[in-house]
Amino acid sequence: MYVADVHIVKRNYGLVVAEFLFTTLAVVAVVLRLVTRMVFVRNVGVDDGFITIAALGTIAFLVGAIERKANSRFTCASMGDI
């Protein structure tokens, strides 16, 4: 399995799926909250700004982790190599 041209070993499939699933759910929740606060309540607060910044940070972390793995020239030794 490849994610962003990065080979994912079989034992990490669950981790990759969980990472994308929960990041997507969090971003959807933030977007729904912002739409609700802007359209229906018409009262956007500082907390909404902090939540948006946290969601953007989560996305940046996910992208950074994938980019780091894609650009990595080093491989980790497995327990069998030690």
C-alpha positions, -999 to 999 in steps of 0.1 A, spaced: 0 0 0 13 35 -9 2 68 6 16 99 -11 41 77 -29 53 63 5 53 26 10 34 16 41 43 -18 56 14 -42 63 17 -39 101 11 -1 99 -21 -2 78 -44 4 109 -23 33 120 -24 50 86 -62 44 84 -68 58 119 -46 88 112 -65 98 81 -99 89 95 -96 109 127 -80 139 110 -108 140 85 -135 137 112 -118 165 132 -117 188 102 -153 181 93 -163 188 129 -144 221 129 -159 232 96 -194 223 108 -189 243 140 -176 273 121 -205 272 96 -230 269 125 -214 298 145 -211 321 114 -245 314 97 -269 304 125 -256 319 157 -237 348 141 -213 349 170 -178 338 162 -155 339 192 -118 336 200 -123 299 208 -133 293 172 -100 308 161 -81 286 184 -99 255 172 -92 265 136 -55 270 143 -54 236 160 -71 219 130 -46 235 107 -18 223 129 -31 188 128 -32 189 90 3 203 89 15 175 112 0 149 90 14 164 58 48 169 75 49 133 87 42 120 52 67 144 36 94 134 61 89 97 54 89 104 16 121 123 17 139 101 42 172 86 30 177 66 61 161 33 71 155 21 106 171 -11 116 147 -39 125 150 -59 156 164 -88 136 193 -66 124 205 -57 159 
